[in-house]
Each structure stands twice: as structure tokens, then as C-alpha cells.
Amino acid sequence: MENHLTAVESKQIMVLASRFAANTRRGIAAQRPRFKKPEDPDFSAEADD
């Protein structure tokens, strides 16, 4: 007995896999520590020549 997927079933599986991957990435991003942006350097100060 062979099991062949129809085009619709294949598309449904692809959509579910895509949702699963997106949710996994979202969960990992939520667990990752957020780094604060470093302060911008002050280029207005005169350079020592």
C-alpha cells in the first residue's frame, strides 16, 4: 500500500511547517537577551593634533 500526497495535502503540510518555523524563531528571539544600543561617539570634540 503506497501513500501518495495530493497537491493540496502537500501545500497544507508546507504551510504548517512554515508556521512552526516562524513560531520557533519567535520563541528563540524572545529568550535572547536584548542588548542596549551603545552611546554614539561625540565627534564634535576637537581632536588632539
mmCIF file of the N, C-alpha and C atoms, coordinates in Angstrom:
data_MODEL
# 
_entry.id   MODEL 
# 
loop_
_atom_site.group_PDB 
_atom_site.id 
_atom_site.type_symbol 
_atom_site.label_atom_id 
_atom_site.label_alt_id 
_atom_site.label_comp_id 
_atom_site.label_asym_id 
_atom_site.label_entity_id 
_atom_site.label_seq_id 
_atom_site.pdbx_PDB_ins_code 
_atom_site.Cartn_x 
_atom_site.Cartn_y 
_atom_site.Cartn_z 
_atom_site.occupancy 
_atom_site.B_iso_or_equiv 
_atom_site.pdbx_formal_charge 
_atom_site.auth_seq_id 
_atom_site.auth_comp_id 
_atom_site.auth_asym_id 
_atom_site.auth_atom_id 
_atom_site.pdbx_PDB_model_num 
ATOM 1   N N  . MET A 1 1  ? 0.848  -1.184 0.000  1.00 0.00 ? 1  MET A N  1 
ATOM 2   C CA . MET A 1 1  ? 0.000  0.000  0.000  1.00 0.00 ? 1  MET A CA 1 
ATOM 3   C C  . MET A 1 1  ? 0.893  1.246  0.000  1.00 0.00 ? 1  MET A C  1 
ATOM 4   N N  . GLU A 1 2  ? 0.785  2.040  -1.027 1.00 0.00 ? 2  GLU A N  1 
ATOM 5   C CA . GLU A 1 2  ? 1.594  3.244  -1.152 1.00 0.00 ? 2  GLU A CA 1 
ATOM 6   C C  . GLU A 1 2  ? 0.800  4.458  -0.685 1.00 0.00 ? 2  GLU A C  1 
ATOM 7   N N  . ASN A 1 3  ? 1.506  5.415  -0.111 1.00 0.00 ? 3  ASN A N  1 
ATOM 8   C CA . ASN A 1 3  ? 0.864  6.626  0.398  1.00 0.00 ? 3  ASN A CA 1 
ATOM 9   C C  . ASN A 1 3  ? 1.360  7.813  -0.430 1.00 0.00 ? 3  ASN A C  1 
ATOM 10  N N  . HIS A 1 4  ? 0.508  8.335  -1.299 1.00 0.00 ? 4  HIS A N  1 
ATOM 11  C CA . HIS A 1 4  ? 0.855  9.487  -2.128 1.00 0.00 ? 4  HIS A CA 1 
ATOM 12  C C  . HIS A 1 4  ? 0.079  10.698 -1.625 1.00 0.00 ? 4  HIS A C  1 
ATOM 13  N N  . LEU A 1 5  ? 0.778  11.804 -1.491 1.00 0.00 ? 5  LEU A N  1 
ATOM 14  C CA . LEU A 1 5  ? 0.129  13.037 -1.061 1.00 0.00 ? 5  LEU A CA 1 
ATOM 15  C C  . LEU A 1 5  ? -0.378 13.794 -2.277 1.00 0.00 ? 5  LEU A C  1 
ATOM 16  N N  . THR A 1 6  ? -1.547 14.367 -2.132 1.00 0.00 ? 6  THR A N  1 
ATOM 17  C CA . THR A 1 6  ? -2.079 15.199 -3.207 1.00 0.00 ? 6  THR A CA 1 
ATOM 18  C C  . THR A 1 6  ? -1.411 16.570 -3.123 1.00 0.00 ? 6  THR A C  1 
ATOM 19  N N  . ALA A 1 7  ? -1.619 17.380 -4.133 1.00 0.00 ? 7  ALA A N  1 
ATOM 20  C CA . ALA A 1 7  ? -1.039 18.723 -4.160 1.00 0.00 ? 7  ALA A CA 1 
ATOM 21  C C  . ALA A 1 7  ? -1.571 19.564 -2.998 1.00 0.00 ? 7  ALA A C  1 
ATOM 22  N N  . VAL A 1 8  ? -2.848 19.404 -2.681 1.00 0.00 ? 8  VAL A N  1 
ATOM 23  C CA . VAL A 1 8  ? -3.457 20.170 -1.588 1.00 0.00 ? 8  VAL A CA 1 
ATOM 24  C C  . VAL A 1 8  ? -2.844 19.751 -0.256 1.00 0.00 ? 8  VAL A C  1 
ATOM 25  N N  . GLU A 1 9  ? -2.673 18.451 -0.052 1.00 0.00 ? 9  GLU A N  1 
ATOM 26  C CA . GLU A 1 9  ? -2.081 17.961 1.193  1.00 0.00 ? 9  GLU A CA 1 
ATOM 27  C C  . GLU A 1 9  ? -0.639 18.434 1.330  1.00 0.00 ? 9  GLU A C  1 
ATOM 28  N N  . SER A 1 10 ? 0.092  18.422 0.245  1.00 0.00 ? 10 SER A N  1 
ATOM 29  C CA . SER A 1 10 ? 1.477  18.889 0.273  1.00 0.00 ? 10 SER A CA 1 
ATOM 30  C C  . SER A 1 10 ? 1.538  20.369 0.641  1.00 0.00 ? 10 SER A C  1 
ATOM 31  N N  . LYS A 1 11 ? 0.616  21.149 0.090  1.00 0.00 ? 11 LYS A N  1 
ATOM 32  C CA . LYS A 1 11 ? 0.588  22.581 0.389  1.00 0.00 ? 11 LYS A CA 1 
ATOM 33  C C  . LYS A 1 11 ? 0.222  22.810 1.855  1.00 0.00 ? 11 LYS A C  1 
ATOM 34  N N  . GLN A 1 12 ? -0.719 22.033 2.380  1.00 0.00 ? 12 GLN A N  1 
ATOM 35  C CA . GLN A 1 12 ? -1.105 22.164 3.783  1.00 0.00 ? 12 GLN A CA 1 
ATOM 36  C C  . GLN A 1 12 ? 0.072  21.836 4.701  1.00 0.00 ? 12 GLN A C  1 
ATOM 37  N N  . ILE A 1 13 ? 0.815  20.800 4.360  1.00 0.00 ? 13 ILE A N  1 
ATOM 38  C CA . ILE A 1 13 ? 1.984  20.427 5.153  1.00 0.00 ? 13 ILE A CA 1 
ATOM 39  C C  . ILE A 1 13 ? 3.023  21.537 5.106  1.00 0.00 ? 13 ILE A C  1 
ATOM 40  N N  . MET A 1 14 ? 3.217  22.135 3.943  1.00 0.00 ? 14 MET A N  1 
ATOM 41  C CA . MET A 1 14 ? 4.182  23.218 3.792  1.00 0.00 ? 14 MET A CA 1 
ATOM 42  C C  . MET A 1 14 ? 3.776  24.422 4.647  1.00 0.00 ? 14 MET A C  1 
ATOM 43  N N  . VAL A 1 15 ? 2.485  24.751 4.665  1.00 0.00 ? 15 VAL A N  1 
ATOM 44  C CA . VAL A 1 15 ? 2.001  25.886 5.456  1.00 0.00 ? 15 VAL A CA 1 
ATOM 45  C C  . VAL A 1 15 ? 2.215  25.615 6.942  1.00 0.00 ? 15 VAL A C  1 
ATOM 46  N N  . LEU A 1 16 ? 1.892  24.402 7.394  1.00 0.00 ? 16 LEU A N  1 
ATOM 47  C CA . LEU A 1 16 ? 2.080  24.061 8.802  1.00 0.00 ? 16 LEU A CA 1 
ATOM 48  C C  . LEU A 1 16 ? 3.558  24.112 9.193  1.00 0.00 ? 16 LEU A C  1 
ATOM 49  N N  . ALA A 1 17 ? 4.428  23.617 8.328  1.00 0.00 ? 17 ALA A N  1 
ATOM 50  C CA . ALA A 1 17 ? 5.864  23.652 8.605  1.00 0.00 ? 17 ALA A CA 1 
ATOM 51  C C  . ALA A 1 17 ? 6.367  25.093 8.665  1.00 0.00 ? 17 ALA A C  1 
ATOM 52  N N  . SER A 1 18 ? 5.853  25.940 7.793  1.00 0.00 ? 18 SER A N  1 
ATOM 53  C CA . SER A 1 18 ? 6.247  27.344 7.784  1.00 0.00 ? 18 SER A CA 1 
ATOM 54  C C  . SER A 1 18 ? 5.808  28.039 9.071  1.00 0.00 ? 18 SER A C  1 
ATOM 55  N N  . ARG A 1 19 ? 4.580  27.761 9.518  1.00 0.00 ? 19 ARG A N  1 
ATOM 56  C CA . ARG A 1 19 ? 4.086  28.341 10.775 1.00 0.00 ? 19 ARG A CA 1 
ATOM 57  C C  . ARG A 1 19 ? 4.922  27.865 11.955 1.00 0.00 ? 19 ARG A C  1 
ATOM 58  N N  . PHE A 1 20 ? 5.244  26.577 11.963 1.00 0.00 ? 20 PHE A N  1 
ATOM 59  C CA . PHE A 1 20 ? 6.050  26.018 13.041 1.00 0.00 ? 20 PHE A CA 1 
ATOM 60  C C  . PHE A 1 20 ? 7.417  26.698 13.087 1.00 0.00 ? 20 PHE A C  1 
ATOM 61  N N  . ALA A 1 21 ? 8.039  26.881 11.932 1.00 0.00 ? 21 ALA A N  1 
ATOM 62  C CA . ALA A 1 21 ? 9.350  27.523 11.873 1.00 0.00 ? 21 ALA A CA 1 
ATOM 63  C C  . ALA A 1 21 ? 9.271  28.972 12.350 1.00 0.00 ? 21 ALA A C  1 
ATOM 64  N N  . ALA A 1 22 ? 8.233  29.681 11.958 1.00 0.00 ? 22 ALA A N  1 
ATOM 65  C CA . ALA A 1 22 ? 8.072  31.077 12.376 1.00 0.00 ? 22 ALA A CA 1 
ATOM 66  C C  . ALA A 1 22 ? 7.875  31.168 13.885 1.00 0.00 ? 22 ALA A C  1 
ATOM 67  N N  . ASN A 1 23 ? 7.065  30.285 14.443 1.00 0.00 ? 23 ASN A N  1 
ATOM 68  C CA . ASN A 1 23 ? 6.837  30.282 15.885 1.00 0.00 ? 23 ASN A CA 1 
ATOM 69  C C  . ASN A 1 23 ? 8.109  29.929 16.641 1.00 0.00 ? 23 ASN A C  1 
ATOM 70  N N  . THR A 1 24 ? 8.895  29.018 16.098 1.00 0.00 ? 24 THR A N  1 
ATOM 71  C CA . THR A 1 24 ? 10.153 28.635 16.736 1.00 0.00 ? 24 THR A CA 1 
ATOM 72  C C  . THR A 1 24 ? 11.113 29.816 16.752 1.00 0.00 ? 24 THR A C  1 
ATOM 73  N N  . ARG A 1 25 ? 11.227 30.516 15.626 1.00 0.00 ? 25 ARG A N  1 
ATOM 74  C CA . ARG A 1 25 ? 12.111 31.690 15.571 1.00 0.00 ? 25 ARG A CA 1 
ATOM 75  C C  . ARG A 1 25 ? 11.638 32.763 16.543 1.00 0.00 ? 25 ARG A C  1 
ATOM 76  N N  . ARG A 1 26 ? 10.335 32.957 16.630 1.00 0.00 ? 26 ARG A N  1 
ATOM 77  C CA . ARG A 1 26 ? 9.773  33.973 17.523 1.00 0.00 ? 26 ARG A CA 1 
ATOM 78  C C  . ARG A 1 26 ? 10.095 33.624 18.975 1.00 0.00 ? 26 ARG A C  1 
ATOM 79  N N  . GLY A 1 27 ? 9.990  32.348 19.330 1.00 0.00 ? 27 GLY A N  1 
ATOM 80  C CA . GLY A 1 27 ? 10.289 31.909 20.692 1.00 0.00 ? 27 GLY A CA 1 
ATOM 81  C C  . GLY A 1 27 ? 11.747 32.081 21.041 1.00 0.00 ? 27 GLY A C  1 
ATOM 82  N N  . ILE A 1 28 ? 12.627 31.787 20.109 1.00 0.00 ? 28 ILE A N  1 
ATOM 83  C CA . ILE A 1 28 ? 14.061 31.944 20.346 1.00 0.00 ? 28 ILE A CA 1 
ATOM 84  C C  . ILE A 1 28 ? 14.402 33.420 20.502 1.00 0.00 ? 28 ILE A C  1 
ATOM 85  N N  . ALA A 1 29 ? 13.794 34.266 19.699 1.00 0.00 ? 29 ALA A N  1 
ATOM 86  C CA . ALA A 1 29 ? 14.058 35.705 19.776 1.00 0.00 ? 29 ALA A CA 1 
ATOM 87  C C  . ALA A 1 29 ? 13.601 36.264 21.123 1.00 0.00 ? 29 ALA A C  1 
ATOM 88  N N  . ALA A 1 30 ? 12.516 35.728 21.676 1.00 0.00 ? 30 ALA A N  1 
ATOM 89  C CA . ALA A 1 30 ? 12.010 36.205 22.961 1.00 0.00 ? 30 ALA A CA 1 
ATOM 90  C C  . ALA A 1 30 ? 12.947 35.801 24.096 1.00 0.00 ? 30 ALA A C  1 
ATOM 91  N N  . GLN A 1 31 ? 13.648 34.689 23.957 1.00 0.00 ? 31 GLN A N  1 
ATOM 92  C CA . GLN A 1 31 ? 14.545 34.208 25.006 1.00 0.00 ? 31 GLN A CA 1 
ATOM 93  C C  . GLN A 1 31 ? 15.911 34.884 24.956 1.00 0.00 ? 31 GLN A C  1 
ATOM 94  N N  . ARG A 1 32 ? 16.277 35.408 23.806 1.00 0.00 ? 32 ARG A N  1 
ATOM 95  C CA . ARG A 1 32 ? 17.594 36.012 23.626 1.00 0.00 ? 32 ARG A CA 1 
ATOM 96  C C  . ARG A 1 32 ? 17.669 37.333 24.390 1.00 0.00 ? 32 ARG A C  1 
ATOM 97  N N  . PRO A 1 33 ? 18.766 37.586 25.097 1.00 0.00 ? 33 PRO A N  1 
ATOM 98  C CA . PRO A 1 33 ? 18.863 38.868 25.807 1.00 0.00 ? 33 PRO A CA 1 
ATOM 99  C C  . PRO A 1 33 ? 18.969 40.025 24.822 1.00 0.00 ? 33 PRO A C  1 
ATOM 100 N N  . ARG A 1 34 ? 18.319 41.100 25.144 1.00 0.00 ? 34 ARG A N  1 
ATOM 101 C CA . ARG A 1 34 ? 18.352 42.286 24.288 1.00 0.00 ? 34 ARG A CA 1 
ATOM 102 C C  . ARG A 1 34 ? 19.492 43.187 24.749 1.00 0.00 ? 34 ARG A C  1 
ATOM 103 N N  . PHE A 1 35 ? 20.341 43.569 23.820 1.00 0.00 ? 35 PHE A N  1 
ATOM 104 C CA . PHE A 1 35 ? 21.447 44.450 24.140 1.00 0.00 ? 35 PHE A CA 1 
ATOM 105 C C  . PHE A 1 35 ? 21.032 45.885 23.855 1.00 0.00 ? 35 PHE A C  1 
ATOM 106 N N  . LYS A 1 36 ? 21.433 46.765 24.755 1.00 0.00 ? 36 LYS A N  1 
ATOM 107 C CA . LYS A 1 36 ? 21.130 48.173 24.549 1.00 0.00 ? 36 LYS A CA 1 
ATOM 108 C C  . LYS A 1 36 ? 22.093 48.742 23.518 1.00 0.00 ? 36 LYS A C  1 
ATOM 109 N N  . LYS A 1 37 ? 21.613 49.725 22.782 1.00 0.00 ? 37 LYS A N  1 
ATOM 110 C CA . LYS A 1 37 ? 22.443 50.387 21.778 1.00 0.00 ? 37 LYS A CA 1 
ATOM 111 C C  . LYS A 1 37 ? 23.517 51.201 22.501 1.00 0.00 ? 37 LYS A C  1 
ATOM 112 N N  . PRO A 1 38 ? 24.778 51.062 22.097 1.00 0.00 ? 38 PRO A N  1 
ATOM 113 C CA . PRO A 1 38 ? 25.827 51.857 22.748 1.00 0.00 ? 38 PRO A CA 1 
ATOM 114 C C  . PRO A 1 38 ? 25.648 53.342 22.433 1.00 0.00 ? 38 PRO A C  1 
ATOM 115 N N  . GLU A 1 39 ? 26.191 54.161 23.311 1.00 0.00 ? 39 GLU A N  1 
ATOM 116 C CA . GLU A 1 39 ? 26.080 55.605 23.089 1.00 0.00 ? 39 GLU A CA 1 
ATOM 117 C C  . GLU A 1 39 ? 26.874 55.995 21.850 1.00 0.00 ? 39 GLU A C  1 
ATOM 118 N N  . ASP A 1 40 ? 26.360 56.967 21.119 1.00 0.00 ? 40 ASP A N  1 
ATOM 119 C CA . ASP A 1 40 ? 27.055 57.449 19.923 1.00 0.00 ? 40 ASP A CA 1 
ATOM 120 C C  . ASP A 1 40 ? 28.297 58.230 20.341 1.00 0.00 ? 40 ASP A C  1 
ATOM 121 N N  . PRO A 1 41 ? 29.394 58.075 19.611 1.00 0.00 ? 41 PRO A N  1 
ATOM 122 C CA . PRO A 1 41 ? 30.598 58.840 19.948 1.00 0.00 ? 41 PRO A CA 1 
ATOM 123 C C  . PRO A 1 41 ? 30.385 60.330 19.682 1.00 0.00 ? 41 PRO A C  1 
ATOM 124 N N  . ASP A 1 42 ? 31.096 61.146 20.438 1.00 0.00 ? 42 ASP A N  1 
ATOM 125 C CA . ASP A 1 42 ? 30.985 62.598 20.298 1.00 0.00 ? 42 ASP A CA 1 
ATOM 126 C C  . ASP A 1 42 ? 32.042 63.071 19.304 1.00 0.00 ? 42 ASP A C  1 
ATOM 127 N N  . PHE A 1 43 ? 31.644 63.304 18.072 1.00 0.00 ? 43 PHE A N  1 
ATOM 128 C CA . PHE A 1 43 ? 32.569 63.750 17.037 1.00 0.00 ? 43 PHE A CA 1 
ATOM 129 C C  . PHE A 1 43 ? 32.742 65.267 17.045 1.00 0.00 ? 43 PHE A C  1 
ATOM 130 N N  . SER A 1 44 ? 31.989 65.955 17.897 1.00 0.00 ? 44 SER A N  1 
ATOM 131 C CA . SER A 1 44 ? 32.096 67.412 17.938 1.00 0.00 ? 44 SER A CA 1 
ATOM 132 C C  . SER A 1 44 ? 33.319 67.864 18.730 1.00 0.00 ? 44 SER A C  1 
ATOM 133 N N  . ALA A 1 45 ? 33.880 66.985 19.546 1.00 0.00 ? 45 ALA A N  1 
ATOM 134 C CA . ALA A 1 45 ? 35.074 67.345 20.317 1.00 0.00 ? 45 ALA A CA 1 
ATOM 135 C C  . ALA A 1 45 ? 36.262 67.473 19.372 1.00 0.00 ? 45 ALA A C  1 
ATOM 136 N N  . GLU A 1 46 ? 37.148 68.426 19.672 1.00 0.00 ? 46 GLU A N  1 
ATOM 137 C CA . GLU A 1 46 ? 38.312 68.640 18.813 1.00 0.00 ? 46 GLU A CA 1 
ATOM 138 C C  . GLU A 1 46 ? 39.320 67.519 19.021 1.00 0.00 ? 46 GLU A C  1 
ATOM 139 N N  . ALA A 1 47 ? 39.950 67.111 17.938 1.00 0.00 ? 47 ALA A N  1 
ATOM 140 C CA . ALA A 1 47 ? 40.957 66.054 18.004 1.00 0.00 ? 47 ALA A CA 1 
ATOM 141 C C  . ALA A 1 47 ? 42.272 66.629 18.500 1.00 0.00 ? 47 ALA A C  1 
ATOM 142 N N  . ASP A 1 48 ? 43.037 65.812 19.228 1.00 0.00 ? 48 ASP A N  1 
ATOM 143 C CA . ASP A 1 48 ? 44.363 66.234 19.703 1.00 0.00 ? 48 ASP A CA 1 
ATOM 144 C C  . ASP A 1 48 ? 45.359 66.070 18.571 1.00 0.00 ? 48 ASP A C  1 
ATOM 145 N N  . ASP A 1 49 ? 45.901 67.209 18.069 1.00 0.00 ? 49 ASP A N  1 
ATOM 146 C CA . ASP A 1 49 ? 46.881 67.152 16.962 1.00 0.00 ? 49 ASP A CA 1 
ATOM 147 C C  . ASP A 1 49 ? 48.269 67.362 17.474 1.00 0.00 ? 49 ASP A C  1 
# 
